[in-house]
Amino acid sequence: MKPRKLFSAILLAALAAGCSQEEFVAPGNMEDNSVKNNFSEFVGSPFEGEINFSRDDEAMTRMGLTGGKYAFVEGDQVGMVWTNATAINTQLQSYSVSKESAAIKNAIEEAKLCKANDSDAYWDVPQTGYTYTVNGYIDAIKKGNETPLDGSYVWSYWAENHRIFSNTRMTYENIGGGLNWHMTDGQIFKGNYFAYFPYNKDLQATSKFRVKQAAVQTQKSTDPAVLADCSDHILDPNTGLVWISQNIPASTAATRQDISFIYPLQEQDVESGTANVVNIQMRPFSNILDTRLLVNPGTMTPANAAKIKIQSVELIANGGTKPFATTAAFDMSQWGNQNNNNGVFGYKYDSTDPKVYTWNVSGASSDAKYVGEDLVGSIKTEIANQVANAGNYQRVQLMLLPRAYKDEATTKAATETYKLRITTDYGYIDIAEIGDWYRRTAGKEGVVVNPAESKDFEAITNDADNEYKLNYVLAKIGTRATRYISFDADKLIFNNISISNKADLIDAITKWNELGKTGQLTVIPTKDCVIENLVWNEATTSVSLQNYDMYTNGQPETKKLGLGKAEQAIVDFLAKPANKLNINGAFTLAGRNAIDADRLLTPKKVTLDEKATLAITSAVEQEFKGGLDTKATAKVYVANVPGAKLTVDNASNWAGEATVYAQGAINIGETVSTNLSNTGTLNINGEFSLVVYGKFTNAVDASGKYGVVNLFAKANVNGYDKSNSKFTNNATINYVDVPASFDKNKIDYKNNAEVYATITAANQLSHMTDYLKAANTFGATDLIIEKGEINKEWNNAGSLTNFKRIVMDNVTLNFANNVTFSKATVTINGAVTLVKNTTGATPVVTVKQFVLSDNATLTVKELKVNESALTIMNNNTKLYGYDQFKLSGSQPDFNGSGYHQVYDAAGGAMIW
């Protein structure tokens, strides 16, 4: 069926010019003293605009609002719902196919319809001015001469549950040289019609059809100087206001006592060009909450307050209720053939308030013609292009469908209260309807928010002043409530701010400072948040970390690690002692980071990125309640400063390097779930405490990389009690020196791997005996002696039977007393000399066996060597002083090829 013109319209030149800048301007009091006093006009007024459809080609088609007009644009679509369908369906479904009746024939004839009988022959009623019968249209679709509508087309006929209905689409489009209204799909029959805008192609108007309005709306801008930007979403043909037809006889237009919502279309001859003029007037069904918002500086500086941008306005129902409908459900089964004074919302016009319509819908009644569905607890308008406040009123509008619960009495609305949440880039504020809204004491011409102490205003209460409350607006149709709202910027609630990087963090801190806030600022990191080069310091001075050579008992080196400076925003934030920053979410630290002040909270997991540094540089405790993970090339330092402390209170994995200097501290485990797994390198030359529930595991990662713990001279390894404090070694421990303490009485220590003791020329321990005894007791299995001459006396440390492997590498060892490593295999690398360093008795060195590596030389001078197994000499090795060995009567075990030279102590005679 070729789309044919049913209604047409010619736009006047004035309308073609577009939207008036006066659109949505509230009548009265806009520029007078009432605005200066921050109160609005009377709470609600209806839209006086309308859409006119006319079958007279000379009539203009428009949608107008108070003080201005909106011209239809190409592509706008209006739906025409045929209300007679419900009455005819009632008759059709009352009889079977085999029992034809005059009532059925009469109903079909009155509607100009056809149906198929049992033999599928067509039973035609003469059609004047109609292209198809119903079945003819269906047959044309089957034959491919016509295209069905989107989804399922709007016809249902005798063979389909005896039902028929029509939701015809009218489109404002250019066909034949001009913009006019054309029937895009559907069919117009004789009868009563209910019109609505915008058209919904998904409607299937059997007993109900539905029009949706979004719970979250989008407004282009808040700038009142550009009204089109403030109302673009209101007039949007796809998501804007719901409009419905209202039939107001001219004779009662002043009082509107006889309004209905249905228009009759009588039989006509379109083919011959004759038509009576039938105007369908449409007015808004939706209500609008029109807010005018002004941010006052308060204690904030005016310059900062002027920067504030409104992001959204949300109307929220108190008490968790859901009073806001997002779907308008019109029940056609309750409309029938109405064309009288009983309109869908009742006929009486409230003469006591000539600005507002009333209705007589009972949501609990089975005969309700409209109910609100898909209920939500709030309606929000978000701003697409946010503009700075600049000390001027900003404008935000919310569309609200009329208030009618499904299966509940509408009187419930009278007890509901709301709040308005205004969200800005500097936080949000809630304006409570009861308690924050005021009216004038004498006369009720205005409403004001948060007035200064004044005898001219009194608070709106639940028990009185109903006409000022928002449920008054929701109980109407086509009503706008204008509210002027001003508030102080420093009353904005600025917290729980989303951040994705350091710039966002500094921006949040800056705004907190500008608002003059004190207390705890909470920021919420996004999923992949990375904060780089965070210096948490009370001054803008550079922060650095002093390095220490822990092999010389913690003497400082000249080298310092520069960590950068704190931003001014952080310094200003920390200048207020009550301020704390809570980074309440997992995030990653990158670059160089220093904690030089307290009041930084990290309740969720923090990850130190590759090549990143984190240093605790002053006398503060930085507590990672959510745990701290470090990647393989990351480095953590706790400075050599009394009170510098890093605390980990949740499961963590350290794959990088961590160092605690002599006066610093690392605490593990104030929660049951705390288990620090180390697969990196942990240098302990300060305090390392397993507190309360602390569990530490020196582990091996999935790639086979061993975790390493280096214990230095000033290490204090402490526990809470053996049942909770656990230290398990599954990888490598280097016993660099005798720890100041390792409290096994309070630590459940388990060694499942290797523990090393290391001695170098640079670390000649004056307390060698204590060192070896402690290492042996600790369970050290490996002793490494390397690099230079060890001149300190090796006093008799007793039976050091825990050592199983000793490596001597390019070292000279001086002995004054006996040393026993009876279970140790001693590997010689490079040139190694063992020499007597006493005038007393010749010391005895006891080992299990010597093994000379390739190209190694072992020299023994003036010592006795007890060896329980023959020396093994590999390629190109030399042994001097073999005559001092207990097994010197036997030839060493030569292994491999090349030279093997064995000499006596004098070195002059080769034995083998």
C-alpha positions in Angstrom: 0.0 0.0 0.0 1.6 3.3 -1.1 1.7 5.6 1.9 -1.1 8.1 1.3 -1.6 11.5 2.7 -4.3 11.7 5.4 -3.4 14.8 7.3 -1.3 17.6 5.8 0.1 20.8 7.1 2.0 23.8 5.9 4.4 25.5 8.3 4.2 29.2 8.5 7.3 31.2 7.9 7.6 32.2 11.5 7.6 28.6 12.6 10.0 27.5 9.9 12.6 29.8 11.5 13.0 27.3 14.4 12.7 27.4 18.1 12.0 30.6 20.0 14.6 31.5 22.6 11.7 32.0 25.0 10.9 28.3 25.0 10.2 27.0 28.5 10.6 30.5 30.1 8.4 30.5 33.2 5.7 33.2 33.2 6.2 36.0 35.7 8.7 36.8 38.4 11.7 35.8 36.3 13.6 39.1 36.5 12.0 40.8 39.5 12.8 40.7 43.2 11.5 37.2 43.5 14.4 35.7 41.7 16.8 37.7 43.8 15.2 36.2 46.8 15.7 32.8 45.2 12.1 31.7 45.1 10.0 30.5 42.2 6.6 31.1 40.8 3.7 29.1 42.1 4.7 25.4 42.3 3.1 24.2 39.1 1.7 25.4 35.8 0.5 23.5 32.8 2.0 23.7 29.3 -0.2 25.9 27.1 1.4 24.5 24.0 -0.2 22.0 21.7 0.3 20.0 18.5 -2.4 20.6 15.9 -3.2 18.0 13.3 -5.6 19.3 10.6 -7.2 17.8 7.6 -7.3 21.3 6.2 -4.2 21.8 4.2 -4.1 25.4 5.2 -3.8 24.7 9.0 -0.4 24.9 10.6 1.0 22.0 12.4 3.0 22.8 15.5 4.0 21.9 19.0 4.1 24.9 21.2 5.2 25.6 24.7 4.6 28.5 27.0 5.9 31.6 25.3 7.2 29.9 22.3 6.8 27.2 19.7 8.5 24.0 18.5 8.2 23.3 14.8 8.0 19.7 13.8 11.0 18.5 12.0 11.2 15.9 9.2 11.0 12.4 10.6 8.8 13.2 13.6 6.2 10.5 14.1 2.8 10.5 15.9 0.8 7.4 16.8 -3.0 7.1 16.2 -4.6 4.5 18.4 -8.1 3.3 17.3 -10.1 3.0 20.5 -13.1 1.4 18.8 -11.1 -1.7 18.4 -11.7 -2.8 21.9 -15.5 -2.6 21.7 -15.5 -4.4 18.3 -13.2 -7.1 19.7 -15.7 -7.6 22.6 -18.4 -8.3 20.1 -16.3 -10.5 17.8 -15.1 -12.7 20.6 -18.7 -13.2 21.9 -19.6 -15.4 18.9 -18.1 -18.3 17.1 -17.4 -18.4 13.4 -20.4 -20.6 12.7 -22.8 -18.4 14.5 -22.9 -15.2 12.5 -25.0 -12.5 13.9 -26.3 -9.1 12.9 -24.4 -7.6 15.8 -21.1 -8.8 14.4 -22.0 -7.7 10.9 -23.1 -4.3 12.2 -19.9 -3.8 14.2 -17.7 -4.7 11.2 -19.7 -2.5 8.9 -19.6 0.4 11.2 -15.8 0.1 11.4 -15.6 -0.5 7.6 -13.9 -3.9 8.2 -13.9 -7.2 6.5 -13.3 -10.7 7.7 -12.7 -14.2 6.3 -15.4 -16.9 6.7 -15.0 -20.6 7.1 -14.4 -21.2 3.4 -11.8 -18.4 3.3 -13.9 -16.5 0.8 -14.0 -12.8 1.3 -17.1 -11.2 2.7 -16.8 -7.6 1.6 -18.6 -4.6 3.0 -18.5 -1.8 0.4 -15.5 0.4 1.2 -15.7 4.0 0.3 -12.4 5.8 0.3 -10.3 2.8 1.5 -7.7 1.1 -0.5 -7.9 -2.3 1.2 -10.2 -4.4 3.4 -8.4 -5.8 6.4 -8.1 -9.2 4.8 -7.2 -7.6 1.5 -4.3 -5.9 3.2 -3.1 -9.2 4.7 -3.5 -10.9 1.4 -1.4 -8.2 -0.3 1.3 -8.8 2.3 1.2 -12.5 1.6 1.5 -11.9 -2.2 4.5 -9.6 -1.6 2.7 -6.4 -2.8 3.1 -4.8 0.6 5.7 -4.9 3.4 4.7 -5.8 6.9 5.4 -3.3 9.7 8.5 -3.4 11.9 8.2 -6.3 14.4 4.7 -7.7 13.9 2.3 -5.6 11.9 -0.6 -4.1 13.7 -3.4 -6.3 12.4 -4.9 -9.4 14.0 -8.0 -10.9 12.3 -10.7 -13.5 12.7 -8.4 -16.5 12.4 -6.2 -15.0 15.2 -8.2 -15.0 18.3 -11.0 -12.9 16.8 -9.0 -9.7 17.5 -8.3 -6.6 15.5 -6.6 -3.3 16.5 -4.7 -0.4 15.0 -1.8 1.7 16.0 -1.2 3.8 12.9 2.0 5.7 12.4 1.9 9.2 11.0 5.2 10.6 9.8 6.1 14.2 9.0 8.0 13.7 5.7 8.6 15.1 2.3 6.5 13.3 -0.3 5.5 15.1 -3.4 7.4 18.3 -2.9 6.7 19.4 0.6 6.8 18.4 4.3 3.4 17.0 5.3 1.9 14.4 7.5 1.5 11.0 5.8 0.3 7.6 7.0 3.5 5.5 7.1 1.7 2.3 8.0 -1.5 1.0 9.6 -5.0 2.0 8.6 -7.5 4.6 9.5 -11.0 3.4 10.1 -14.1 5.2 11.2 -14.2 5.7 14.9 -12.5 7.3 17.9 -8.8 7.9 18.1 -6.3 8.6 20.8 -3.1 10.3 19.6 0.3 10.3 21.3 3.8 11.5 20.5 6.5 10.2 20.1 5.4 7.1 18.1 6.5 3.8 19.5 6.9 1.2 16.8 7.1 -1.6 19.4 3.6 -1.1 20.7 1.2 -3.9 20.2 -2.1 -2.2 21.1 -4.3 -5.1 22.0 -5.7 -4.2 25.5 -2.8 -1.8 26.4 -0.2 0.2 24.7 2.8 1.7 26.4 5.0 4.7 26.0 8.4 4.9 27.7 10.3 7.7 29.3 13.9 7.2 30.4 14.9 7.1 34.1 18.2 8.6 33.1 17.9 11.5 30.7 20.6 13.6 29.0 20.5 17.4 28.7 22.9 19.1 26.4 23.9 22.0 28.6 22.8 24.0 31.7 23.5 27.4 30.3 20.3 29.4 30.6 21.4 31.8 27.9 21.1 28.9 25.4 17.6 27.6 26.1 17.7 25.2 23.3 20.5 23.4 25.0 18.6 23.3 28.3 15.5 21.8 26.6 16.9 19.7 23.8 16.1 16.5 25.6 12.6 17.7 26.5 11.8 18.2 22.8 13.7 15.2 21.4 11.2 13.2 19.2 12.7 9.9 20.4 13.3 10.4 24.1 11.5 13.6 25.0 8.1 14.5 26.6 5.2 12.2 26.1 2.3 14.1 24.5 -1.3 13.0 24.3 -4.4 14.3 22.6 -6.9 16.4 24.6 -10.2 17.3 23.1 -11.4 20.6 24.6 -14.6 21.9 23.0 -14.3 25.6 22.1 -17.5 26.4 24.1 -15.8 25.3 27.3 -12.2 26.2 26.6 -12.1 28.7 29.4 -13.1 26.3 32.1 -12.2 23.0 30.3 -15.1 21.3 32.1 -15.8 19.0 29.2 -12.3 17.8 28.2 -11.8 14.3 26.9 -8.8 12.7 25.2 -10.5 11.1 22.2 -11.2 12.5 18.8 -13.9 11.1 16.4 -13.0 10.5 12.7 -16.2 10.0 10.6 -16.6 8.4 7.2 -15.2 10.5 4.4 -14.2 10.3 0.8 -10.5 10.8 0.6 -10.4 9.8 -3.1 -12.7 12.6 -4.1 -10.7 15.1 -2.1 -13.5 16.1 0.2 -12.9 16.1 3.9 -14.1 17.8 6.9 -11.6 19.6 9.1 -10.7 17.6 12.1 -8.1 19.1 14.5 -6.4 16.8 16.9 -4.9 19.0 19.7 -2.1 17.5 21.7 -0.7 18.6 25.0 2.1 17.3 27.2 1.3 14.2 29.3 4.7 14.3 31.1 5.4 16.7 33.9 8.6 18.7 34.2 10.7 19.6 37.2 12.5 22.7 36.1 15.4 23.5 38.4 17.4 26.7 38.5 20.6 26.1 40.4 23.0 28.7 41.9 26.2 27.8 43.7 27.2 30.4 46.3 30.8 30.5 47.5 30.1 30.2 51.2 33.6 29.9 52.7 35.0 28.9 49.4 36.7 31.6 47.4 34.4 33.1 44.7 36.9 32.4 42.0 36.9 28.7 42.9 33.1 28.5 43.3 32.7 30.0 39.8 34.5 27.0 38.4 32.0 24.4 39.6 30.1 22.5 36.9 26.8 20.8 37.4 27.0 17.2 36.2 23.6 15.8 37.0 20.4 16.4 38.9 18.5 13.5 40.4 15.1 13.4 42.0 15.1 10.6 44.6 12.2 9.2 46.6 12.8 8.9 50.3 12.5 5.6 52.2 13.5 3.4 49.3 10.2 3.7 47.6 9.8 3.5 43.8 7.1 6.0 42.8 8.4 7.1 39.4 7.0 5.4 36.4 9.2 5.0 33.3 6.3 3.5 31.3 2.9 5.0 30.7 0.4 2.1 30.2 -2.9 3.2 28.5 -5.6 0.5 28.8 -7.7 0.7 25.6 -10.1 -1.9 26.9 -11.3 0.8 29.3 -11.7 3.4 26.7 -14.2 1.8 24.3 -16.2 4.2 22.1 -15.9 7.1 24.5 -16.4 10.5 23.1 -18.0 12.3 26.0 -17.1 14.1 29.2 -15.5 11.0 30.8 -11.9 11.6 29.8 -9.2 9.2 30.7 -8.3 11.3 33.8 -11.8 12.5 34.6 -13.6 15.5 33.2 -13.6 17.9 36.0 -11.3 20.8 35.8 -10.1 22.1 39.1 -11.5 25.7 39.3 -9.7 26.3 42.6 -6.4 26.2 40.8 -6.9 27.2 37.2 -3.3 26.2 36.3 -3.4 22.5 37.1 -5.4 19.6 35.7 -6.8 16.8 38.0 -7.7 13.2 37.3 -10.0 10.6 38.7 -7.8 7.5 38.2 -7.8 4.8 40.9 -4.7 2.6 40.4 -6.4 -0.1 42.5 -9.5 -0.2 40.3 -10.0 -2.6 37.5 -11.3 0.2 35.3 -8.1 2.3 35.5 -7.4 3.8 32.0 -3.8 4.6 32.8 -1.2 3.2 35.2 2.5 3.8 35.6 4.7 0.8 35.2 8.4 -0.1 35.4 8.7 1.9 38.6 12.1 3.3 39.8 13.3 5.1 42.9 14.8 8.1 41.1 14.8 10.1 37.9 18.0 11.7 36.8 19.1 14.2 34.1 22.8 14.1 33.2 24.6 17.0 31.5 26.5 16.2 28.3 28.4 19.5 28.0 29.1 20.9 31.5 29.7 24.6 31.9 31.2 26.6 34.7 28.9 28.0 37.3 30.4 31.5 37.1 28.0 32.8 39.7 24.9 32.4 37.5 21.8 30.2 37.8 22.1 27.0 35.8 19.1 25.2 34.4 18.4 21.4 34.6 15.0 19.9 33.7 13.7 16.4 34.5 10.8 14.7 32.7 8.3 12.9 35.0 5.4 10.7 34.0 2.2 11.3 36.0 2.0 9.5 39.3 -0.2 6.3 39.2 0.8 3.1 40.8 -0.2 -0.2 39.3 -2.7 -1.9 41.6 -2.2 0.7 44.3 -4.3 3.7 45.2 -2.9 7.0 44.0 -3.6 8.5 47.4 -0.4 6.9 48.5 1.5 9.6 46.7 0.3 12.2 49.2 2.5 10.7 51.9 5.7 10.5 49.8 8.6 12.9 50.1 11.6 13.4 47.9 15.1 14.9 47.8 17.0 16.5 45.0 20.6 15.4 44.5 22.7 17.9 42.7 26.0 16.5 41.6 28.9 18.7 40.5 32.5 18.1 39.7 33.1 19.3 43.2 30.8 16.8 44.9 27.1 16.6 45.5 24.4 18.0 47.8 21.0 16.7 48.8 18.1 19.1 49.1 15.4 17.6 51.2 11.9 18.5 50.2 10.7 18.5 53.8 12.9 20.7 56.0 14.9 22.4 53.2 12.0 23.9 51.2 10.4 27.1 52.6 7.4 29.2 51.6 6.4 32.7 52.3 4.6 33.2 55.6 2.1 35.6 54.1 0.8 34.5 50.7 1.9 31.5 48.8 3.3 33.0 45.7 6.7 31.4 46.0 9.1 28.7 47.3 12.7 29.2 48.5 15.5 26.9 49.5 17.6 27.4 52.6 16.7 31.1 53.2 18.7 33.1 55.7 17.0 33.5 59.1 13.9 35.4 58.1 10.4 35.9 59.6 9.1 36.1 56.1 9.5 32.3 55.5 8.4 29.2 57.2 9.3 25.6 56.5 7.1 23.4 54.3 5.8 20.5 56.4 4.3 17.1 55.7 1.0 18.1 57.3 0.3 21.3 55.3 1.2 23.1 52.1 0.5 20.1 49.9 0.5 22.3 46.8 4.1 23.0 47.4 5.3 19.4 47.5 6.5 17.5 44.5 3.9 14.8 44.8 1.5 17.6 43.9 3.2 17.9 40.6 3.3 14.2 40.0 -0.4 13.9 40.6 -1.0 16.1 37.5 -0.5 15.9 33.8 1.4 18.4 31.6 2.6 20.4 34.6 5.9 22.2 35.2 7.3 22.9 38.7 10.0 25.5 38.7 12.3 25.6 41.7 15.1 28.1 42.4 17.8 26.5 44.5 20.9 28.1 45.9 23.4 26.5 48.2 26.9 27.1 49.5 29.7 25.4 47.7 31.4 24.3 50.9 28.2 22.3 51.8 28.9 20.0 48.8 29.6 16.4 49.8 32.9 15.7 48.1 34.0 12.2 48.7 34.2 8.7 47.0 35.7 10.3 44.0 36.6 8.0 41.1 40.3 8.3 40.0 42.2 6.5 37.2 45.7 8.1 37.6 47.7 10.6 39.6 46.3 13.6 37.8 42.8 12.6 38.9 44.1 12.1 42.5 45.7 15.6 42.5 42.5 17.1 41.1 40.5 15.5 43.8 42.8 16.7 46.5 42.9 20.2 44.9 39.1 20.4 44.9 39.0 19.2 48.5 41.3 22.0 49.5 39.4 24.6 47.5 36.2 23.6 49.2 37.8 24.1 52.6 37.0 20.6 53.6 38.7 18.8 56.6 38.5 15.1 57.5 38.9 12.0 55.4 38.9 12.3 51.6 38.1 9.0 50.0 39.0 8.3 46.4 37.9 5.2 44.5 40.5 3.9 42.0 39.2 2.5 38.7 40.1 -1.1 37.7 43.4 -0.2 36.0 44.3 2.8 38.1 48.1 3.6 38.1 49.5 6.4 40.4 53.0 7.4 39.3 55.6 9.3 41.3 53.6 9.8 44.5 55.5 11.8 47.1 53.4 12.1 50.2 55.2 14.9 52.1 54.2 17.9 54.2 56.7 20.1 52.4 57.6 20.7 48.8 61.3 20.0 49.5 63.0 17.1 47.7 62.7 13.8 49.3 65.7 11.4 49.2 66.7 8.1 50.7 70.1 7.6 52.3 71.7 4.3 51.2 73.7 2.2 53.6 76.4 -0.5 53.3 75.0 -3.2 55.5 78.2 -5.2 55.2 80.0 -2.6 57.3 77.4 -2.6 60.1 75.2 0.0 58.5 77.6 2.8 57.7 76.0 5.4 55.4 77.2 5.7 51.8 77.5 9.0 50.0 75.0 8.0 47.4 71.3 9.1 47.9 68.3 8.0 46.0 66.3 11.0 44.8 62.5 10.5 45.0 61.1 13.9 43.9 58.9 16.5 45.5 55.3 16.6 46.7 52.7 18.6 44.7 51.4 21.8 46.4 48.0 20.2 46.6 49.3 17.4 48.8 51.3 19.9 51.0 48.2 22.0 51.5 46.1 18.9 52.3 48.5 17.7 54.9 48.8 21.2 56.4 45.4 20.4 58.1 46.1 17.8 60.8 42.5 16.4 60.5 42.9 15.5 56.8 43.4 11.9 55.7 43.5 10.4 52.3 41.8 7.0 51.8 42.6 5.4 48.5 39.8 2.9 48.8 40.5 0.4 46.1 43.2 -1.6 44.5 45.7 0.4 42.5 49.3 0.3 41.1 52.2 2.5 42.1 54.7 3.3 39.4 57.9 5.4 39.2 59.5 6.7 42.3 57.3 7.0 45.4 58.0 8.2 48.9 56.0 8.2 52.1 57.3 11.0 54.3 54.1 11.7 56.2 51.3 9.8 57.8 47.5 9.9 57.1 47.6 7.9 53.8 45.2 5.0 54.0 45.3 2.0 51.7 42.6 -0.5 52.7 42.8 -2.5 49.4 45.6 -4.3 47.5 48.5 -2.1 46.3 50.9 -3.3 43.6 54.4 -1.9 43.1 55.0 -1.9 39.4 58.1 -3.1 37.4 61.1 -0.7 38.0 59.1 1.2 40.6 60.4 2.3 44.0 58.6 2.8 47.3 60.4 4.3 50.2 59.2 5.0 53.8 61.6 7.9 54.5 60.6 9.3 57.8 59.2 8.3 61.2 55.8 7.2 60.0 54.0 3.9 59.7 52.6 3.2 56.3 50.0 0.4 56.7 48.9 -1.6 53.7 45.7 -3.1 55.1 44.8 -4.7 51.8 48.3 -6.1 51.2 51.3 -5.0 49.1 52.5 -6.9 46.0 55.8 -6.1 44.3 56.8 -7.0 40.8 60.2 -8.5 39.9 62.1 -5.3 39.3 60.4 -3.2 42.0 62.2 -2.0 45.1 60.9 -1.2 48.6 63.0 0.6 51.3 62.3 1.4 54.9 64.7 4.1 55.9 67.3 4.0 58.7 65.1 6.3 60.8 63.6 5.5 64.2 59.8 5.0 63.7 59.9 4.4 60.0 57.7 1.4 59.5 56.0 -0.6 56.7 53.1 -2.8 57.8 51.4 -5.4 55.7 48.0 -6.7 56.9 46.8 -9.0 54.2 48.0 -11.7 51.8 50.9 -10.4 49.7 53.6 -11.5 47.3 57.0 -9.8 47.0 58.7 -10.7 43.8 61.0 -7.6 43.9 63.7 -6.4 46.4 62.8 -5.1 49.8 65.3 -3.6 52.3 64.7 -2.5 55.9 67.6 -0.6 57.4 68.8 -0.7 60.9 66.3 1.6 62.6 63.4 0.9 60.3 60.8 -1.8 60.7 58.6 -4.2 58.7 55.5 -5.6 60.4 53.6 -8.5 59.0 50.2 -9.8 60.0 47.5 -8.1 62.1 44.8 -10.0 60.3 44.2 -13.8 60.0 44.7 -13.8 56.2 48.1 -12.2 56.4 50.7 -14.4 54.6 53.7 -12.7 53.0 55.2 -14.9 50.3 58.7 -13.8 49.2 60.0 -14.9 45.8 62.3 -11.8 45.5 65.0 -10.6 47.7 64.4 -9.5 51.3 67.3 -7.6 53.0 66.7 -7.5 56.8 69.0 -5.2 58.8 66.3 -3.8 61.0 63.2 -5.0 62.6 61.1 -7.7 60.9 58.2 -8.6 63.1 55.4 -11.3 62.7 52.7 -9.6 64.7 49.6 -11.4 65.9 48.8 -13.5 62.8 52.0 -12.9 60.8 53.0 -15.7 58.5 56.1 -15.4 56.3 57.1 -17.9 53.6 60.3 -17.7 51.6 59.1 -19.4 48.5 60.0 -20.6 45.0 57.9 -19.1 42.2 56.3 -20.9 39.2 59.4 -20.3 37.0 61.7 -21.9 39.6 63.1 -18.6 40.9 64.1 -18.8 44.6 63.2 -16.3 47.1 66.2 -14.9 49.0 66.3 -13.6 52.6 69.5 -11.8 53.7 69.9 -11.5 57.4 72.4 -8.8 58.5 73.9 -7.9 61.9 71.2 -5.6 63.1 68.3 -7.8 62.0 65.7 -8.3 64.7 63.3 -11.0 63.7 60.4 -11.0 66.2 57.2 -13.0 66.8 54.0 -12.9 68.7 53.5 -16.5 69.6 54.4 -19.9 68.0 50.8 -20.8 67.3 50.3 -17.7 65.1 53.7 -16.4 64.1 55.2 -18.7 61.4 58.5 -18.4 59.4 58.9 -21.0 56.7 61.9 -21.2 54.4 61.4 -23.1 51.2 64.1 -21.3 49.2 67.3 -19.5 50.3 68.3 -17.7 53.4 71.7 -16.0 53.6 73.0 -15.7 57.1 75.2 -12.6 56.4 75.9 -11.9 60.0 74.6 -12.8 63.5 71.2 -11.2 63.7 70.7 -9.1 66.7 67.8 -11.4 67.5 65.8 -14.2 66.0 63.1 -15.1 68.6 62.5 -18.8 68.1 60.6 -18.9 71.3 57.8 -17.0 69.7 58.2 -18.0 66.1 57.3 -21.3 64.6 60.4 -21.6 62.4 60.7 -24.3 59.7 63.5 -24.8 57.3 62.8 -26.9 54.2 65.7 -25.7 52.0 69.1 -24.1 52.2 70.5 -21.6 54.7 73.7 -19.9 53.8 76.4 -18.2 56.0 78.6 -15.8 54.0 82.0 -14.4 55.1 84.0 -11.9 53.0 87.2 -9.9 53.5 85.0 -6.8 53.7 82.9 -8.4 56.4 85.5 -9.8 58.8 83.6 -10.5 61.9 85.2 -9.8 65.2 82.7 -12.2 66.7 83.4 -15.1 64.3 82.9 -17.7 67.0 79.4 -16.3 67.8 78.7 -16.0 64.1 79.5 -19.6 63.3 77.7 -20.9 66.4 74.6 -18.9 65.6 74.7 -20.0 62.0 75.1 -23.6 63.0 72.3 -23.4 65.5 70.1 -21.5 63.0 70.4 -24.5 60.7 72.8 -23.0 58.1 73.8 -25.8 55.7 76.1 -23.8 53.5 79.1 -21.6 54.4 80.6 -19.3 51.8 84.0 -17.7 52.5 85.3 -15.5 49.7 87.2 -12.5 48.5 90.5 -11.6 50.2 92.3 -12.4 53.5 90.3 -13.3 56.6 92.6 -12.3 59.4 90.2 -12.6 62.3 90.8 -15.6 64.5 88.7 -18.6 64.0 88.2 -19.4 67.6 86.9 -22.9 68.5 83.3 -22.7 67.7 82.7 -26.3 68.7 81.1 -28.9 66.6 79.6 -27.1 63.6 77.9 -30.2 62.3 75.0 -28.5 60.5 77.2 -27.2 57.8 77.1 -29.6 54.9 78.7 -27.5 52.1 81.5 -25.0 52.5 82.8 -22.9 49.5 86.2 -21.2 49.8 86.8 -18.8 47.0 90.1 -16.9 46.5 90.6 -16.4 50.2 93.3 -16.7 52.9 92.1 -18.0 56.3 94.1 -17.6 59.4 93.5 -20.1 62.2 94.4 -19.8 65.8 92.2 -22.6 67.2 90.7 -25.8 66.0 87.6 -25.6 63.7 85.4 -28.6 63.0 83.2 -29.0 60.0 83.0 -32.8 60.2 80.0 -33.2 57.9 81.0 -30.6 55.3 82.4 -31.0 51.9 84.7 -28.1 51.3 84.9 -26.9 47.7 88.0 -24.9 46.7 87.6 -22.2 44.0 90.6 -20.2 42.8 93.6 -19.8 45.2 92.8 -20.7 48.8 95.3 -20.7 51.7 94.8 -22.1 55.1 97.5 -20.9 57.6 98.4 -21.1 61.3 98.1 -17.7 63.0 99.2 -18.5 66.6 102.4 -19.2 68.6 100.5 -21.9 70.4 99.7 -25.5 69.4 99.0 -26.2 65.8 95.3 -25.9 65.0 93.4 -28.8 63.6 90.9 -28.2 60.8 88.4 -31.1 60.5 86.3 -31.6 57.3 84.6 -34.4 55.5 86.4 -33.8 52.2 88.1 -31.3 50.1 87.2 -30.9 46.4 89.4 -28.8 44.2 87.5 -27.3 41.3 89.2 -27.0 37.9 92.3 -24.8 38.0 92.1 -24.4 41.8 95.0 -24.3 44.2 94.8 -25.2 47.9 97.7 -24.3 50.2 97.9 -25.6 53.8 100.5 -24.1 56.1 101.4 -25.4 59.6 98.0 -26.9 60.2 96.7 -30.4 60.7 93.9 -31.5 58.5 91.5 -34.3 59.5 89.8 -35.5 56.3 87.5 -38.5 56.4 87.5 -39.0 52.6 90.2 -38.6 50.1 90.6 -35.2 48.5 89.2 -34.9 45.0 91.4 -33.0 42.5 89.9 -32.0 39.2 91.5 -30.6 36.0 94.8 -28.6 36.4 94.7 -28.4 40.2 97.5 -28.0 42.8 97.7 -29.0 46.4 100.4 -27.8 48.8 101.0 -29.3 52.2 99.4 -32.6 51.7 101.9 -34.2 54.1 99.9 -32.4 56.9 96.7 -34.3 56.0 95.5 -37.2 58.1 95.2 -39.2 54.8 98.5 -38.1 53.4 99.7 -41.7 53.2 97.1 -42.2 50.4 97.1 -40.7 47.0 94.4 -38.1 46.4 91.6 -39.0 44.1 92.6 -37.5 40.8 89.7 -36.7 38.5 89.6 -35.6 34.9 92.6 -34.8 32.7 95.4 -32.3 32.7 98.0 -31.7 35.4 97.5 -32.7 39.1 100.3 -31.6 41.3 100.6 -32.5 45.0 103.4 -31.0 47.1 104.6 -31.2 50.7 104.2 -28.4 53.1 107.6 -26.9 52.2 106.5 -26.9 48.6 109.8 -28.1 47.4 109.1 -31.8 46.8 106.4 -33.1 44.6 104.8 -36.1 46.2 102.7 -37.2 43.2 
